Amino acid sequence: MNVLLIAIDTLRADHLGCYGYDLATSPQIDNIAANGVLFEEFIAPHIPTHPGFTTIMTGKDVFEHHIVTQGGAKELSEQIRTLPEILHEHGYFTAAADNMGRWFERGYDLYKRFRWGRKTTNPWRKGEAVNRAAFKVLEACDSQDKPWFAFLHYWDPHTPYLPPRPFDRMFYHGDEEDPTKDSAYEMMNNYPAFQHYFAQWMPGITDVEFPKAQYDAEIAYCDACLSHIFTCLKQMRGAEDTLIIITSDHGEELDEHEMWFDHHGLYETNMAVPLILHHPEYFSGGRRVAGMTVHQDIAPTILDAAGLAQASADNQLEGESLLSLAEAESDTGTRQSVYISECAWMKKRGLRTGQYKFIESLYDELHKRPPFELYDLQADPAEQHNLAEEKPELLQSFRDELATLIEKRLGETGGTDPILEQDITMTQIGSVEVAVPDDQILEKDD
């Protein structure tokens, strides 16, 4: 079968209608979910973008691929085959509309970069720029006779949230510069690592509800852009035998933990992302699957659906196929606990189970959070009440379990612990140009 993998950067699951959100941010995505299969508890265990997408594209965790930070010097080993490389080796035509480059470019017959224009500061028509590249990718897929794999990487709703009209006022109708409001004061004035960036991106903003609404507006804009992709797909040969996958590399903090408008912190805001699959035969019917599943499961699912399950075994993918899980309508998920990590703005790791989240801080100069955090996700889904001091025995059990898991994975891989060997790469941003590097937006769009 053909495979269309759509990744929407920085997309929280809980801001989509199909995941229960009460605003109309995602009618196109909701329609795919209504006719496909939605995984209710899908986790991005390694954040942000580079470790997230590396995990998706390899089906392996950080102990194997060693990409733990953002924009670091570490390269993915040539010995680790990526999903497009594996598919290409098994006769697939592979193409992407993406701009991450580096090891993410491996394995493609066609890799189209895109730009959305640095000189245009408001709005940024990022989704339409991706579409221009995506249409060329899909045209190339349709013009040849092999089964194809296409990866489309959208950058809405990543900051800066600058949606075009009419989306820019879709969810906000007040005065974002109202001098009587001060809900954005702390964010704009007392958050040194982001202070100058916010001042350039949101000059004069006094109401913190405005950027929160603009995040939703960016989702709605991207969702509208996807309608053109789905229309294009319907006109292609083999559209009826195409597996559509919609997911994200990580979510976004809005104002839940005073980590405004970025994707650091091992909280559900960043880790709970969507996974929606649609295929008329294998993933259909509007089913919803409970139980925890993870980024590592995407690659083996694609290979299994393509009749290449043996390739998962041959490449020792750590994830599990979701094909039988979806068909059985099981609620067990693919695992009971998962190792989580980040090493971009802060260096932290931990464990997430169905009920609890345990976080150990290895380096945190940005927020200076406690060395250990423990949350009951069932009683406290917003992760506001740290139980580390109240439940010392439970805390110790998680510390022991984490140490045992790390020792086990190091023994299985025969490698070293990557989070202890690599430093954080992010300390401050102060301009739009830094927030979206030139090498990502100035590539020639041919």
C-alpha positions in Angstrom: 0.0 0.0 0.0 1.0 3.7 -0.3 1.7 5.6 2.9 1.1 9.3 3.6 2.7 10.4 6.9 1.6 13.8 7.9 3.5 15.4 10.9 2.2 18.6 12.4 4.9 20.1 14.4 4.1 21.2 18.0 0.6 19.8 18.0 -1.1 19.0 21.3 -3.7 16.2 21.1 -6.0 18.0 23.5 -6.5 20.9 21.2 -8.1 18.8 18.5 -11.9 18.3 18.3 -11.5 14.5 17.9 -9.6 14.5 21.2 -12.4 16.4 23.0 -11.5 20.0 22.4 -14.5 22.3 22.4 -13.3 24.8 19.7 -13.5 24.2 16.0 -9.7 23.9 15.4 -9.6 20.7 13.3 -12.6 19.7 11.1 -10.4 18.1 8.5 -8.4 16.1 11.0 -11.6 15.2 12.9 -13.1 13.8 9.7 -10.1 11.5 9.2 -10.4 10.4 12.8 -14.2 9.8 12.4 -13.5 7.4 9.6 -10.2 5.9 10.8 -8.6 4.8 14.1 -7.6 7.2 16.9 -5.1 6.3 19.6 -6.2 8.0 22.8 -3.0 7.8 24.8 -0.2 8.3 22.3 3.1 9.5 23.8 6.1 11.4 22.5 8.7 10.1 24.9 11.7 12.1 23.7 11.4 15.8 23.1 11.7 18.2 21.2 11.9 18.0 17.4 15.1 16.2 16.6 14.8 13.4 19.1 11.1 13.2 18.5 11.4 12.7 14.7 14.4 10.5 15.0 12.3 8.2 17.3 9.5 8.2 14.8 11.7 7.5 11.8 13.8 4.8 13.4 11.3 3.0 15.7 14.0 3.1 18.4 14.5 4.9 21.7 17.3 7.3 22.6 19.4 4.5 24.1 19.7 3.2 20.5 19.7 6.3 18.3 21.4 8.6 20.8 19.7 11.8 19.5 18.6 13.4 22.7 18.9 17.1 22.1 18.0 19.8 19.5 20.5 20.9 16.9 23.4 19.0 18.6 26.6 17.8 17.0 25.6 14.2 17.3 24.6 12.5 14.0 22.5 9.4 13.6 24.7 6.4 13.1 24.7 5.1 9.5 24.2 1.7 11.0 20.7 2.7 12.0 18.3 2.5 9.1 15.5 5.1 8.9 12.0 4.2 7.8 12.4 5.8 4.3 15.7 3.9 3.8 14.0 0.6 4.7 11.0 1.3 2.5 13.3 2.4 -0.4 15.3 -0.8 0.0 12.1 -2.8 -0.4 10.9 -1.2 -3.6 9.1 1.9 -2.4 9.3 5.3 -4.1 10.1 7.7 -1.2 9.5 11.5 -1.1 9.3 14.2 1.5 8.3 17.9 1.9 10.5 18.7 4.9 13.3 21.1 5.9 15.1 19.4 8.8 17.9 18.0 6.6 20.8 16.1 8.2 19.9 12.4 8.7 16.2 13.1 8.1 17.1 13.4 4.4 18.3 9.9 4.2 16.5 7.3 2.0 14.4 9.6 -0.2 14.2 9.6 -4.0 12.9 13.2 -3.7 13.4 15.5 -0.8 11.7 18.9 -1.3 12.6 21.7 1.1 10.4 24.7 1.5 10.5 28.3 2.8 7.9 30.6 4.1 9.8 33.9 3.8 11.8 35.6 6.4 10.9 39.1 5.3 7.2 38.5 6.0 6.8 38.9 9.7 3.0 38.8 10.0 1.4 36.6 8.8 3.6 33.6 8.1 1.9 31.5 5.6 3.8 28.4 6.6 1.2 25.8 5.8 0.8 27.0 2.2 4.5 27.0 1.7 4.6 23.3 2.8 1.7 22.6 0.5 3.6 24.0 -2.5 6.3 21.5 -1.9 3.9 18.8 -0.9 2.0 19.0 -4.3 5.3 18.4 -6.1 6.0 15.5 -3.9 2.5 13.9 -4.5 2.8 14.6 -8.2 6.1 12.7 -8.3 4.6 9.8 -6.3 1.6 9.6 -8.7 3.8 9.8 -11.9 5.7 6.5 -11.2 4.5 2.9 -10.8 6.0 1.8 -7.4 4.1 1.9 -4.1 5.1 5.2 -2.4 5.9 6.7 1.0 5.4 10.4 1.4 6.3 12.5 4.5 4.8 15.9 4.8 6.1 18.1 7.7 4.0 21.1 8.7 5.3 23.8 11.0 2.1 25.3 12.3 1.4 25.7 15.2 5.1 26.2 16.1 6.0 29.7 17.3 5.8 32.4 16.4 2.0 32.1 16.2 1.2 34.4 13.3 -1.8 33.0 11.5 -3.0 34.7 8.3 -6.5 36.1 7.9 -9.2 35.1 8.6 -7.7 32.7 11.1 -5.9 35.5 13.1 -9.1 36.6 14.8 -10.9 33.3 14.8 -10.7 32.5 18.5 -9.9 35.9 20.0 -12.2 39.0 19.9 -10.8 41.2 22.6 -8.0 43.8 22.8 -4.7 42.0 23.3 -3.1 45.3 24.3 -5.7 46.3 26.8 -3.8 48.4 29.3 -6.0 47.3 32.2 -4.9 43.7 31.8 -1.7 42.3 33.1 -2.0 38.5 32.7 0.9 38.5 30.3 3.2 40.6 32.5 5.2 37.9 34.0 5.7 36.1 30.7 6.7 39.3 28.9 9.0 40.7 31.6 10.2 38.0 34.0 11.2 35.2 31.7 14.7 36.1 30.6 15.4 33.2 28.2 12.4 34.2 26.1 11.8 37.8 27.1 13.3 39.4 24.0 11.7 36.9 21.7 8.2 37.5 23.1 8.8 41.3 22.9 9.6 41.0 19.2 6.9 38.5 18.3 4.1 39.9 20.6 5.0 43.6 21.1 2.6 45.3 23.6 0.7 42.2 24.5 -1.0 42.4 27.9 -3.5 39.5 27.7 -2.0 36.0 27.8 -5.2 34.6 26.3 -4.3 36.2 23.0 -1.2 34.0 22.2 -3.2 31.0 23.5 -5.9 31.7 21.0 -3.4 32.2 18.3 -2.0 28.8 18.9 -5.5 27.4 18.2 -5.8 29.7 15.1 -2.5 28.2 13.8 -4.0 24.7 14.2 -7.1 25.8 12.3 -5.0 27.3 9.5 -2.9 24.1 9.1 -6.1 22.0 9.2 -7.5 24.1 6.3 -4.2 23.6 4.3 -4.6 19.8 4.8 -8.0 19.9 3.0 -6.1 20.6 -0.2 -3.8 17.7 0.4 -6.7 15.3 0.9 -8.4 16.6 -2.2 -5.2 16.0 -4.2 -4.9 12.5 -2.7 -8.4 11.6 -3.9 -7.4 12.3 -7.4 -4.3 10.1 -7.3 -4.0 6.5 -8.5 -4.2 4.1 -5.7 -5.8 6.6 -3.3 -8.1 3.8 -2.0 -5.0 1.8 -0.9 -3.2 4.6 0.9 -2.6 4.6 4.6 -2.9 8.1 6.1 -1.1 8.8 9.4 -1.4 12.1 11.3 0.8 12.7 14.3 3.3 15.2 15.9 6.8 15.3 17.2 5.7 16.9 20.5 3.1 19.2 22.0 3.4 22.7 23.5 3.3 24.4 26.8 0.9 27.4 26.8 0.7 28.7 30.4 0.2 25.5 32.5 3.6 25.4 34.2 5.0 28.9 33.6 6.9 27.5 30.5 5.1 29.8 28.1 4.8 28.9 24.5 7.5 26.4 24.0 8.0 22.7 24.1 10.3 21.9 27.1 9.2 20.1 30.3 8.2 16.5 30.4 4.5 17.3 31.0 1.5 15.9 29.2 1.2 19.2 27.4 4.3 18.3 25.5 4.1 14.5 25.5 0.5 13.7 24.7 0.3 14.1 20.9 -2.2 12.8 18.3 -2.0 9.6 16.4 -4.7 9.0 13.8 -4.6 6.4 11.1 -6.9 5.8 8.2 -7.0 3.0 5.6 -10.3 1.6 4.3 -9.4 -1.9 5.1 -7.0 -1.8 8.1 -7.7 1.4 10.0 -11.4 2.5 9.6 -14.7 2.7 11.3 -14.0 5.6 13.7 -12.6 3.4 16.3 -10.8 4.7 19.4 -8.0 2.6 21.0 -7.1 3.2 24.6 -3.9 2.1 26.3 -0.5 3.7 26.0 1.3 3.7 22.6 4.4 5.6 21.7 6.4 7.2 18.8 8.4 4.0 18.4 5.3 2.2 17.2 4.8 4.2 14.1 7.6 2.7 11.9 6.8 -0.9 12.7 3.1 -0.2 12.1 3.9 1.2 8.6 6.2 -1.7 7.8 3.6 -4.2 9.0 0.8 -2.6 7.0 3.1 -2.6 3.9 3.7 -6.4 4.3 7.2 -5.8 5.6 6.9 -7.0 9.2 10.1 -9.0 8.7 12.0 -5.7 8.1 11.0 -4.6 11.6 12.6 -7.7 13.0 15.7 -7.5 10.7 16.3 -3.9 11.8 15.5 -4.6 15.5 12.9 -1.9 15.8 12.0 -1.3 19.5 8.4 -0.3 18.8 5.5 -2.6 18.1 3.0 -2.7 15.2 -0.4 -1.2 16.0 -2.1 -3.2 13.3 -3.4 -6.1 15.4 -4.1 -3.7 18.3 -6.4 -1.6 16.2 -8.2 -4.7 14.6 -8.8 -6.2 18.0 -10.0 -2.9 19.5 -7.8 -3.7 22.5 -7.3 -1.2 25.3 -4.0 -2.6 26.6 -1.7 -0.4 24.4 1.8 -1.5 23.5 3.5 -0.9 26.9 2.7 -0.3 30.6 5.6 2.2 31.1 7.9 4.3 29.0 11.3 6.0 29.5 11.0 9.8 28.8 13.7 12.4 28.3 14.6 15.9 27.2 17.9 17.6 26.8 17.4 20.9 24.9 16.5 23.7 27.4 16.7 21.4 30.4 18.2 17.9 31.0 15.6 15.6 32.5 14.4 12.0 32.3 11.9 9.8 34.0 9.1 7.2 33.6 5.5 7.5 32.5 3.1 4.8 33.4 -0.7 4.6 33.0 -1.2 6.3 36.3 2.0 8.1 37.3 4.7 10.4 35.9 8.1 10.5 37.5 10.7 13.1 36.5 14.3 13.4 37.6 16.1 16.6 37.0 19.7 16.4 35.8 20.1 20.1 34.9 17.6 22.9 35.2 18.9 26.4 35.4 15.9 27.7 33.4 13.1 27.0 35.8 14.9 25.5 38.9 12.2 22.9 39.5 12.6 20.4 42.3 15.1 17.6 41.7 12.2 15.0 41.6 8.6 15.4 40.5 5.9 12.8 40.9 2.4 13.2 39.6 -0.7 11.0 39.8 -2.1 11.5 36.2 -5.5 10.0 37.1 -6.1 12.3 40.1 -4.1 15.2 38.8 -4.1 15.2 34.9 -2.8 18.8 34.8 0.3 17.8 36.8 0.0 20.6 39.3 0.5 18.7 42.6 4.0 17.2 43.1 3.8 14.1 45.3 7.6 13.6 45.6 7.8 14.7 49.3 4.4 13.3 50.3 5.0 9.8 49.0 8.7 9.0 49.6 8.3 5.3 49.3 6.5 5.6 46.0 9.2 8.1 44.8 12.0 5.7 45.8 10.3 2.8 43.9 10.2 4.9 40.8 13.9 5.9 41.2 14.8 2.3 41.6 12.7 1.3 38.6 14.3 4.0 36.4 17.8 2.9 37.4 16.9 -0.7 36.6 15.5 0.3 33.2 18.5 2.4 32.3 20.9 -0.5 33.3 18.8 -2.9 31.3 18.8 -0.8 28.1 22.5 0.0 28.4 23.1 -3.7 28.7 20.9 -4.5 25.7 22.4 -1.8 23.4 26.0 -2.2 24.7 26.3 1.6 24.5 26.5 4.6 26.8 23.9 6.8 28.4 23.4 9.6 25.8 21.8 12.1 28.1 24.8 12.0 30.4 27.2 12.6 27.5 25.4 15.5 25.8 24.8 19.0 26.9 21.7 21.2 26.5 21.8 23.2 23.3 19.2 25.9 24.1 19.8 28.8 26.5 18.2 31.9 25.0 16.3 33.1 22.0 15.9 36.8 21.2 14.6 37.2 17.7 12.4 35.5 15.1 15.4 34.8 13.0 16.9 32.7 15.9 13.6 31.0 16.6 13.4 29.8 13.0 17.0 29.4 11.8 17.9 30.7 8.3 18.9 27.3 7.1 15.3 26.2 7.6 13.5 29.0 5.8 15.8 30.3 3.1 16.2 27.2 1.0 15.4 27.8 -2.6 11.8 26.7 -3.3 12.1 25.1 -6.8 
